[in-house]
């Protein structure tokens, strides 16, 4: 259930998409930067990672293991691909949920070639037995394969070629200390500024052969929740709108009209976000109200409200979490064009 909620964290996934999934994936791949020089934003992480990779090349050794953390859509997978490109090494991609037992992990590790980059997405969701096997593989490039059961079980050591593990997580706090400490470099990705998102959009617009004005880029960036993945998807939806409405050049008015049609408002809130705020304000007087009650009011699962809507609403200062339950802030009432009840001020 939580996994389903996490998959909805990008609000543009709620939008109707006229294109086929393979074409969408091809477009996403084309819009990914191919090297660190093309990568926009995350200046500190980019500088530090560049130093790590350059030092590894000068030593003629594989790069240290890399851990990337941060919210979805900020470029962790893209950076893993860039690490492989910069090191001129093949890339193997898997994820924590896909590795159910040590045998799955052993099969992946034993098939790696020297210098290969192994990317594990959502690494915090590795099973505990697989995680313990990974400790030895990361540190000594060796795994122990257990053959048999009970008193007759035998551990057969298997040497691995040197490789680089790139782990990505949206919840760094769930990573156990022993695993986190085995990464030679840790980088945390932050949300993008509007100016950085405009740079991302300009690059993508060239690849999509779109003509967009400066204020058009600014309008899309403002509604992109600080996330490049969302910005690129909204840009494609604006492109579709312009194609249907025969709008050759996208300005602020055209971008706003397109995104309004897709129910993405001027602050980036989508249907679910506004539904949560409207229920909180109109049905519960601004709160406090329990999470499960609020979820029922909007017709969604509790995990969906907590994992999808709440993080963005809290970050935008529209919703507050208190020991008594969720409350709407004055900014939420103002955004919805509503007047808060007189006693609301005492809850904040």
C-alpha positions, 0 to 999 in steps of 0.5 A: 500500500505504501509502495502504491502511495510512493508511486503517486508522489509525482502529481503529474502521474494523475494526468491523462497521458495521450502517449504510449508508455514506451514513448514516454520512457524514451522521452524521459531517457532523452531528457536525462543529462548525460554527464555532470556538466549537463546536470542542472542544480545540486551544485555542492553534490555535483562538485563533490561527486566530480572530485570523487570520480576524478580522483578514482580515475587518476588512481586507476581504481574503481570509485568509492561506493556512493549513497544518494538520498532525497525526495523522489524526482530530484535526479538520483537515478540520473546521477547513477547513470552519470557515474557509470558514464563518467567512469566509462563502466557498464551499469546494472540497475536493480532495487531493494524491493526486488531483492527478496533474499540473499540468493537474489543478491548473490546472483547479481553480485557474482555476475558483475564485471570489474569496475561495473556500477551497481545501482540499487534504488530504494536501498533502505528496503533491502531484506535484512539477510541480503543487507548483511550479505551486502556488508561483506561485498562492499567492504571485502568484495566477497560473499559467502554462499551457504550450501545445505541446512542445519549442522551440515551447512557449509559456507563457500567464499566467492570472490567478487571483482571490484565494483561500485555500488550506488545506492539511492533512498528517499528515506535515509533515516531508515538505513541502518548505520553499518550500511550507511557507514560503508559508503565512501561518499554520501550526497543529499539532494535538495528541492530545486529553486524556480530558477534552476527548474527554468534551466531544466525546462529550457534544455528539455524544450530544445529536445522537444522542439518547443518554442516557449517564452521566458514567462512561459518557462517561469509559469511551469517552473512555479507549478513543478513543486521544486522537482525536475521530473515533475517539471519535465512531465508538465512541460510535455503536457503543455506541449500536448495542449499547445499542439491541440490548440494550435499554439506554436509559441507557449507564453505564460497565459498558454502554460497557465491555461494548459496546467489549469486544465490538468488541475495543477494550480499556481502553487503546484497543488493537484486534485488530491492536495486541494481535496485534503485542504478543502476537507480539512477546512470545510468539513473539520473547521481547520482541524485538528483532525486525525489522519484516518478521518481525513483520508476517509473524508477525501476517499483515499487510503491513509498511506496515500494522504500521508505519503503523497499529499502531506509532505508537499503541503507541510513543506509549503506551510499549508498543513501542520501536524500536531499531537492532536491531529492535522490542522490547516494553516492561515496560508491554506485558508487564504489559498482556498479563498476561505475565511478561517473561524475565529478560534482557528488562531488558537490551534496554530 
